[in-house]
């Protein structure tokens, strides 16, 4: 089984997956939640189940723009709003009580736009810093790899695969934001960082086997060594991914609305990470080595 033979097709497939998300990311952008834009987070418990669109309409009739309403268990609704005057929010409970009978106010939190701006900066900084540290770590760990292979090429290939996974997740949420109104929040950033860690971990497992096999198969073509390494680690990668996917599917089904999009981000990212470790990072490394050897 020569998986590396089709490396160009893997790149084409990845491009086809990424391009729609990039299009909506550029044209529509991500739909930012209150953690980034500022606003209010309200949590109310109603006496009986109500209709979310109707609830949104009633709240907006009071001059408060609703970003998202998330139904939870026991007729609890979590409402995220755009920046609103505190006096309007303060009297909202009485207004909703008049419309929907008894209403229990469980939580009111205000997030200022300055904090939102800081969170955006920190999210980008954390992602860039993680990428730089990964390149340095892999370059150092693989410094004794047999020549002409380069530890730096291993590190850069891993980060390119990582960027692929980030683009897949961010692009998916650009599409979800456009068509379903899904907003991103700090949980989304947490999911992205988790995906980065998972993706790099899976890539390093494959790369470490390549390093090991290069020492045992001196004189063999790099593509043959890489292909052998992928086949040897394929079962482990799939088993690890399936284990995580099953847990995430259980969370998606039974974890409630609050965790729903966090779990979706993890699912997309982890499946993408497993694919990119083999069919992007390793394939790119093989392509790079072949170009330099000619």
C-alpha positions, 0 to 999 in steps of 0.5 A, a space after each residue: 500500500 503506497 499511500 504517499 504515491 497520491 500526495 498531490 491528490 491529498 493537497 487538492 482535497 484539502 484545498 477543496 475543503 478549505 476554499 468554501 470556508 475561506 470564501 465565507 471567512 473573507 466575505 462574511 467573517 466570523 460571527 463574534 459572540 459577546 466575549 469579543 464584541 461586548 454585551 450582556 449574558 442573561 440567564 432566565 428560568 421560565 415557568 413553562 417552555 416558550 418559543 425562542 423566536 417569540 422570546 427574541 422578539 419580545 426582548 428586542 421590542 425593549 431596545 435590546 438586540 439579541 445575538 443568540 438564545 440557547 435553550 437549556 434544561 428545565 425551561 432555562 434560556 441563556 440569552 446573549 445580547 449586543 451592548 445594551 444599557 444596564 437600565 434596560 436590562 434591569 427592567 427586562 425581568 419584569 417585562 418578561 414576567 408580564 408576558 410569560 408569567 413567572 420568570 426567575 432571573 439566574 444570572 446577568 453578566 456584562 462584558 465591555 467591548 474593551 475586554 472583548 478587544 483584549 480577548 481577540 488579541 490574546 486569541 491571535 497571540 496564543 495561536 501564533 505563539 503556539 505555532 512558533 514554539 511547535 516549530 522550535 520544539 520539533 526542530 530541537 527534538 529532531 536535530 539528530 535526524 539522519 542527513 539529508 533530512 532536515 529537522 526544520 523541514 519536519 517542524 515547518 511541515 507540522 505547522 503547515 498541517 496545523 494551519 490547515 486544521 485551524 483553517 478548516 475549523 475557522 472556515 467551518 464556523 464562518 459557514 455556520 455563522 453565515 447560514 445558522 447564525 452560530 457565534 464564536 466565544 472563548 470556548 471556540 478559542 479553547 477548542 482551537 488550542 485543543 485542536 492544535 495540541 491534538 494535531 501536533 501530537 498526532 503529527 509528531 507520532 508519525 514523524 518520530 516513526 519516520 526518524 526511527 525508520 530513517 536510521 534503520 533503512 539507510 539508503 532507501 528512498 525517503 518516500 518509501 520510509 515515510 510510507 512505511 512509517 505511515 502504515 505502521 502508525 495508521 492503526 494507532 492514529 485511527 484508534 486514538 481518533 475514534 476513541 475521542 470522536 465517540 466521546 465527543 459524539 456522546 457529549 454532542 448528543 447529551 451535553 446540552 446546548 451550552 457545549 454544542 458548538 464547542 464539541 462541534 469545533 473539536 469534532 471538526 478539528 480532531 478529524 481534520 487533525 488526524 487527516 492532516 497528520 498523515 495526508 498533509 504533514 507527511 505528504 508535504 514532507 515527502 514532496 519537499 524532500 523529493 524536490 530538494 533531491 532532484 
